[in-house]
Structure formats: structure tokens, C-alpha cells
């Protein structure tokens, strides 16, 4: 249920970090904890203050189930509670451990409300890292914002709580062992999705895109970061005849083999001899950061790619909407009823897609087109042609990368957030 490393000291202050998925742990929590530990040594020597670090994992649909093991392997927390124990922790915190009278709860992933509820329950201060928006400024004590835009959306009477610290994602350090430094080839990331409805279209569509690109340019490597909720067997399934959409595409998977490499885990070879390298590690921002471009479906992955300023081409083929019987959930059920299928297809195509202005998160947040979106009856050959154009015209890729970076924030956020936390402790 929890992990404890040391006994609580009498005058200790608790620093409780709320987080959820693998991405937040790696890119938000770990850098902030490292900066806190640096400050902790100086505080202990000179200010005669001390604090313990505790991590509270909260429920998350994108979690891998391995977050507890990953965080525990760092040996940086005095206490770690699992996401499935969150509600019990909220109701009976003392059944997990003794809690100091004073402390700070920091939001670094999940729902901002969870950190506020836990802070109120423990009687602690609350600090929220706001990447895009601060949802409950009236109930939080301090807000650490990614950029000025976040602060602008905070009501005037609460702006005094907010400090702009920059982008925690900007501090990602590249591992030289898995770097593409001095790379001779271009690298394109393919993100076909993680749910059945997207994979059923995305896998056959993206395989054919890769084949068309490879046919024109042999100097390009392809990678696919495997979503934590999928595995390589699903790639075989959705390119086969078991997937009714696969029949519309000629590209198939010839083999999937294990691949001994510090970066990649498997390699796909298509029926047209194109090689695509698969990565199990999640998140794999270090590798994605060095790609030239990503081809991705819509969804949360567009926000993650924007966070590392990776240029992307967002695609959503709508020609298969009438295949909703292959979808998950209620749409899959009603999709089996032909007249409802046709009616929903008509509504989605003629109203939803025409009314919705943007689909990619960076475009939605910026309220303008930063990354290109291709929505509609699109072909793999057309997408391949546009990708080849972008790879050839480096200035356009640089322009997209610069715009994405501008929408984010500056480096050094982890150090600044650690300072805010420590200053809050001093005021307790």
C-alpha cells in the first residue's frame, strides 16, 4: 500500500507531491525532487530546517500501473501511496502514516482538485503547477504557471498568487546512450493512437504512409512509441483481415522481430520492406525530441508532442466513419444498426467537423493554426507527399518548432518551483 524509507523527525515538514502518469513522473516530479534535495542539504546545514518528501499517486486513465515501482526505484521518497489507495488516504490519512502538523501539497499531475482536497484534509498549504490553466485559484495558496498566458486567465483578485516559472518539460535532459546525435538519416515518429477506434484506422493508414515515404526517400527512419495500453500483438491484429478497415490499404506487416538496441525494442518490416522501429519505454521523450517530425492522430498525444516542441502533421481520415461497428463502447453498439450508422456519419461529417475549428491541442490552446491538420477524406499518398515536402523544407519545420516553443515556457522551471516550495516551508 505504501513505501516508507525513514522515520519521521519531530520537527519535520511534509512536502507531499500529487502526480499520476508516467510522463508527469519523469518530466515533472523527478526534476523538481532533484532540485528540492539540493536545497534540502543547505537548509539542513544552515537553517536547521528539514522536510520529508512524500508522493501520492492519483487515478489516471493513461497510467501504466507501474508508476509506484518506478518512483520507488528512485529511493527519493519517504512515503509513496498507490493510486488505488487515494480515496482511502483522503478519508483516513493516519492509517498510512503519521503526518507532520505542517506541510505543503504540490500538484504535479492528475486533477488539480485532488491536491486541493488532500491539502485541506491535512491542513497543509497547496501549490499548483499550472501548465495550461489554474482551475481552482480561489482554493490554492500559490500558483506556479508555465507561461504568461496561464496567468492572464486567472481572475484579477487571485493573480497575486501566481508566479510564472517556465516549462518543466523544457528541462528534459537527453541520454547520450539513446541519442541520434550525428545522425545520418531523418527520423519520423508515427503515433497511430492507443484506443481500438483509432488503431483500427491508424495502423493500416500509417503503415501505408510509411511505405509511400520510403519509396520516395530511403534516408528516413520510422519509429513508433508503443502506447502503454497497447502491445505489439495489436499491430498485427489491426493490419490483418480481422480489421474490416485494413482491406482498404495494401501495406501489411511482414514480420515483427525483437530488436537488440538501447533505443528500440522491436522492428516491423512491412510487405514493401519498410522498417519501422518500436519503442516500449514510456514516455520516450528523449528519443521523440530528436525526431524531425511526427505524424499523429488527434488526441492527448498532440499535447505531449507540443510539450517537447516536436513539429507534427495531425491526420484524421474521416472516410471510415461508416465503419463504427468496429469501434469500442456505445458507438460500436449503435454502429451495428445500419440506419443509425448512416445518420451518425452524416451528423459527424456535416456538423461536428465543420463546426470544430481545431483538433490538435497546440492549435486549440493557441486559438490559431500552429501545426498543420489534415481532416477529411485523405489518402496515405497525399500525407506522404506533404511529409516529404516538410522534410525537404527545413525552414518550415523550424518555424513550427519555434511556434510550439513560444507557446510553452522557458527553462529552469524545476529550480524555480523548488524555491517556491522551500520559501513556503520557511513561512510555516
C-alpha positions in Angstrom: 0.0 0.0 0.0 2.9 2.4 0.7 6.6 2.5 0.9 8.5 4.1 3.9 12.2 4.7 4.0 12.9 6.7 7.1 11.1 7.5 10.4 9.6 10.9 10.6 11.6 13.5 12.5 9.9 15.6 15.2 10.3 19.0 13.6 9.9 17.8 10.1 7.7 19.5 7.5 6.0 17.3 4.9 6.3 18.0 1.2 3.6 16.0 -0.5 3.7 15.7 -4.3 0.5 14.7 -6.2 1.1 13.1 -9.5 -0.4 10.5 -11.9 1.0 9.1 -15.1 4.5 8.0 -16.3 5.1 11.3 -18.3 4.4 13.5 -15.3 6.6 11.4 -13.0 9.6 11.5 -15.4 9.4 15.1 -16.6 7.8 17.0 -13.8 8.2 15.1 -10.5 11.8 13.8 -10.8 13.4 17.2 -11.8 11.6 19.1 -9.0 12.6 16.4 -6.4 16.2 16.7 -7.5 16.2 20.4 -7.0 14.5 20.1 -3.7 17.1 17.6 -2.5 19.9 20.1 -3.5 18.2 22.8 -1.4 17.5 20.4 1.4 21.2 19.9 2.2 21.8 23.6 2.5 18.7 24.1 4.6 19.7 21.3 6.9 23.2 22.7 7.4 22.4 26.4 7.8 18.7 27.0 8.5 18.2 23.9 10.7 15.1 23.0 8.8 14.2 19.7 7.3 11.4 18.2 5.3 10.4 14.8 4.1 9.3 14.0 0.6 6.1 12.0 0.1 4.5 11.0 -3.2 0.8 10.5 -3.6 -0.3 8.8 -6.9 -3.8 9.5 -8.1 -6.1 7.7 -10.5 -5.3 8.2 -14.2 -6.7 6.6 -17.3 -3.3 6.8 -19.0 -1.3 5.2 -16.2 0.7 2.0 -16.8 0.2 0.6 -13.4 4.0 0.7 -12.9 4.2 4.2 -11.5 4.7 3.0 -7.9 7.6 0.8 -8.9 9.2 3.5 -10.9 9.0 6.1 -8.2 10.0 3.6 -5.5 13.2 2.7 -7.5 14.4 6.3 -7.3 14.8 6.0 -3.4 13.8 9.7 -3.1 10.6 9.4 -1.1 9.9 8.7 2.5 6.4 7.5 1.6 4.7 6.5 -1.6 1.0 5.7 -1.8 -0.6 3.9 -4.8 -3.3 5.5 -6.9 -5.9 2.8 -5.9 -5.4 3.9 -2.3 -6.1 7.6 -2.9 -9.7 7.8 -1.6 -8.8 5.8 1.5 -5.8 8.1 2.1 -8.1 11.1 1.7 -10.6 9.7 4.3 -8.1 8.1 6.7 -4.6 9.6 6.1 -3.3 8.4 9.5 -3.9 4.8 8.5 -1.0 5.2 6.1 1.5 7.1 8.3 1.9 9.9 10.8 1.6 13.3 9.2 3.5 16.3 10.5 1.4 19.2 11.7 2.8 21.4 8.9 3.3 20.7 5.3 2.8 21.6 1.6 0.9 19.7 -1.1 2.2 20.3 -4.6 0.2 19.4 -7.7 2.4 17.8 -10.4 -0.1 15.8 -12.4 -3.6 14.5 -12.4 -6.6 16.6 -11.4 -5.8 19.8 -9.6 -8.8 19.3 -7.3 -7.1 16.2 -5.8 -4.2 18.2 -4.5 -6.6 20.8 -3.0 -8.7 18.2 -1.3 -5.7 16.5 0.2 -4.2 19.8 1.3 -7.5 20.7 3.0 -7.7 17.3 4.6 -4.2 17.5 6.1 -4.3 21.2 6.9 -1.4 21.9 4.6 -0.6 24.7 2.1 -1.3 24.0 -1.6 0.9 24.8 -4.6 -0.3 24.2 -8.1 1.9 23.9 -11.2 -0.4 25.1 -14.0 0.7 24.0 -17.4 -2.3 25.4 -19.3 -4.8 26.6 -16.7 -5.3 27.1 -13.0 -8.7 25.6 -12.3 -9.2 26.4 -8.6 -7.2 29.6 -7.9 -9.6 30.5 -5.1 -8.6 27.4 -3.1 -4.9 27.2 -3.8 -2.2 29.1 -1.9 0.3 29.6 -4.7 0.3 29.0 -8.5 3.4 28.3 -10.5 2.5 29.0 -14.1 4.1 27.7 -17.3 3.8 31.0 -19.1 2.2 34.4 -19.0 -0.9 33.2 -20.8 -1.8 31.0 -17.9 -1.6 34.0 -15.6 -3.7 36.1 -17.9 -6.7 33.7 -17.5 -6.6 33.8 -13.7 -9.2 36.2 -12.2 -7.7 39.5 -11.2 -8.3 39.0 -7.5 -6.2 35.9 -7.5 -3.3 37.0 -9.8 -1.2 37.8 -6.8 -0.9 34.1 -6.0 0.7 33.4 -9.4 4.4 33.3 -10.5 5.5 32.4 -14.0 8.3 29.9 -13.7 8.6 28.4 -17.1 8.1 24.9 -18.6 9.1 21.8 -16.6 9.2 19.9 -19.9 11.9 22.2 -21.2 14.4 20.8 -18.7 14.3 17.3 -20.1 17.9 16.0 -20.4 18.9 13.8 -23.3 20.5 10.5 -22.6 23.6 10.3 -24.8 23.3 6.5 -25.0 20.0 6.7 -26.9 20.7 9.9 -28.7 20.5 10.3 -32.5 23.5 12.8 -32.5 25.4 12.9 -35.7 22.5 11.0 -37.3 22.8 10.5 -41.0 19.1 9.8 -41.5 15.9 11.7 -40.8 13.6 10.3 -38.1 9.8 10.4 -38.3 7.6 9.3 -35.4 4.3 7.6 -36.1 1.6 7.9 -33.5 -1.5 6.0 -34.7 -3.3 6.1 -31.4 -3.9 3.9 -28.4 -7.6 3.1 -28.4 -9.3 0.5 -30.7 -11.3 3.0 -32.7 -8.1 4.9 -33.6 -5.8 1.9 -34.1 -8.3 0.2 -36.5 -7.8 3.1 -38.8 -4.4 4.4 -37.7 -2.3 1.2 -38.1 -3.2 0.4 -41.8 -3.2 4.1 -42.7 0.1 4.9 -41.1 1.8 1.7 -42.5 0.9 2.8 -46.0 2.1 6.4 -45.3 5.4 5.0 -44.2 5.7 2.8 -47.4 4.9 5.7 -49.7 7.5 7.9 -47.9 10.2 5.1 -48.0 9.5 4.6 -51.7 10.5 8.2 -52.4 13.2 8.7 -49.8 15.4 6.0 -48.4 17.1 8.4 -46.0 14.2 8.3 -43.4 13.8 6.0 -40.4 10.4 5.5 -38.8 9.7 4.9 -35.1 6.5 4.1 -33.2 6.3 4.8 -29.4 4.0 1.9 -28.2 1.3 3.4 -26.0 1.3 1.9 -22.5 -2.2 0.5 -23.0 -1.3 -1.4 -26.2 1.3 -4.1 -27.3 2.8 -5.3 -30.5 0.1 -8.0 -31.0 -2.4 -5.3 -31.6 -0.4 -4.0 -34.5 -0.6 -7.4 -36.1 -4.4 -7.7 -35.4 -5.3 -4.3 -36.9 -3.4 -4.8 -40.1 -5.0 -8.2 -40.7 -8.3 -9.2 -42.3 -9.8 -9.3 -38.8 -9.9 -5.5 -39.1 -12.6 -4.5 -41.7 -10.8 -1.3 -42.5 -7.5 -3.0 -43.4 -8.9 -4.2 -46.7 -8.7 -0.6 -48.0 -4.9 -0.5 -47.7 -2.3 -2.6 -49.4 0.5 -2.2 -46.8 0.8 -5.1 -44.4 3.2 -6.2 -41.7 5.5 -9.0 -43.0 7.3 -9.5 -39.7 7.7 -8.1 -36.1 11.0 -9.1 -34.5 12.8 -8.4 -31.3 15.5 -5.8 -31.8 18.6 -5.5 -29.6 19.3 -1.8 -29.3 19.5 0.7 -26.4 16.7 2.7 -28.1 14.3 0.2 -29.8 12.6 -3.0 -28.7 11.1 -4.4 -31.9 11.3 -3.8 -35.6 8.4 -4.1 -38.1 9.1 -4.9 -41.7 6.2 -4.1 -44.0 5.2 -6.1 -47.1 7.1 -3.4 -49.1 10.2 -3.9 -46.9 9.9 -0.6 -45.0 11.4 -0.9 -41.5 9.6 0.7 -38.5 11.2 0.6 -35.1 9.0 0.2 -32.0 9.8 1.6 -28.5 8.2 0.1 -25.4 9.7 2.7 -23.0 7.0 5.2 -21.9 7.5 8.1 -22.0 10.3 8.2 -24.6 10.6 12.0 -24.9 14.4 11.7 -25.2 14.0 9.9 -28.5 11.0 11.9 -29.7 12.8 15.1 -29.0 15.4 14.3 -31.6 12.9 13.3 -34.4 12.4 15.7 -37.3 8.7 15.3 -37.4 5.7 13.3 -36.1 2.7 12.1 -37.9 -0.1 11.7 -35.4 -3.8 11.2 -34.9 -5.7 13.6 -32.8 -5.8 13.4 -29.0 -3.7 14.0 -25.9 -0.5 12.9 -27.8 -0.7 16.2 -29.7 -0.2 18.0 -26.4 2.7 15.8 -25.4 4.4 16.4 -28.8 3.8 20.1 -28.4 5.4 20.0 -24.9 8.7 18.9 -26.4 8.2 21.3 -29.4 8.2 18.5 -31.9 6.7 19.5 -35.3 3.8 17.4 -36.2 1.3 16.7 -39.0 -2.1 15.8 -37.5 -4.2 13.5 -39.5 -7.8 12.3 -39.1 -9.2 10.3 -42.0 -12.9 10.5 -42.0 -13.6 8.2 -44.9 -14.1 5.3 -42.4 -16.7 6.8 -40.2 -19.3 4.4 -41.6 -17.2 1.6 -40.0 -18.4 2.5 -36.5 -19.3 -1.1 -35.9 -15.6 -1.7 -35.3 -15.5 1.0 -32.6 -15.5 0.5 -28.8 -18.4 1.3 -26.5 -21.8 2.8 -27.3 -20.7 3.9 -30.8 -19.8 0.3 -31.6 -23.1 -0.9 -30.5 -25.3 1.6 -32.3 -22.9 1.4 -35.3 -24.2 -2.1 -35.9 -27.6 -0.6 -36.7 -27.3 0.5 -40.3 -29.7 3.5 -40.3 -28.3 4.9 -37.1 -24.8 4.3 -38.5 -25.6 6.4 -41.6 -27.3 9.1 -39.5 -24.4 9.5 -37.1 -21.9 9.6 -40.0 -23.9 12.4 -41.6 -24.1 14.4 -38.4 -20.4 14.0 -37.6 -19.2 14.9 -41.1 -21.6 17.8 -41.8 -21.9 19.4 -38.4 -19.2 18.4 -35.9 -16.2 18.5 -38.3 -17.4 21.7 -39.9 -18.1 23.5 -36.6 -15.0 22.4 -34.7 -12.2 24.8 -35.7 -9.2 23.0 -34.4 -8.4 19.4 -33.4 -4.8 19.4 -32.2 -4.2 20.6 -28.7 -1.5 23.2 -29.6 -3.9 24.8 -32.1 -6.8 24.7 -29.6 -4.8 26.4 -26.9 -3.2 29.0 -29.2 -6.6 29.6 -31.0 -4.7 29.5 -34.3 -3.1 27.1 -36.7 0.4 26.2 -35.4 0.7 22.6 -36.6 -1.0 21.5 -39.9 -4.2 19.5 -39.5 -5.5 17.2 -42.3 -9.0 16.2 -41.6 -11.3 14.6 -44.1 -11.2 12.1 -46.9 -7.4 11.9 -47.1 -5.1 9.3 -48.6 -1.8 7.9 -47.3 -0.1 9.1 -50.5 -1.3 12.6 -50.0 0.0 12.7 -46.4 3.3 11.1 -47.6 3.7 13.8 -50.2 3.3 16.5 -47.6 5.7 14.9 -45.2 8.3 14.7 -47.9 7.8 18.3 -48.6 8.3 19.3 -45.0 11.4 17.1 -44.6 12.9 18.8 -47.6 11.9 22.3 -46.5 13.7 22.6 -43.1 12.7 26.2 -42.6 9.0 25.2 -42.4 9.8 22.6 -39.7 11.9 25.1 -37.8 9.1 27.6 -38.0 6.6 25.1 -36.5 9.1 24.1 -33.8 9.7 27.8 -32.9 6.0 28.5 -32.7 5.4 25.4 -30.4 8.3 26.5 -28.2 6.9 30.1 -28.0 3.6 28.7 -26.7 5.3 26.9 -23.9 7.7 28.4 -21.4 11.4 28.9 -20.6 13.9 26.5 -19.0 14.8 26.4 -15.3 11.2 25.8 -14.1 12.2 22.9 -11.8 14.6 25.1 -9.8 12.1 28.0 -9.6 9.4 25.7 -8.4 11.7 24.1 -5.8 12.5 27.6 -4.5 8.8 28.5 -4.2 8.2 25.3 -2.2 11.1 26.0 0.1 10.0 29.6 0.7 6.6 28.3 1.6 8.1 26.0 4.1 10.0 28.9 5.7 6.8 30.7 6.2 5.1 27.9 8.1 
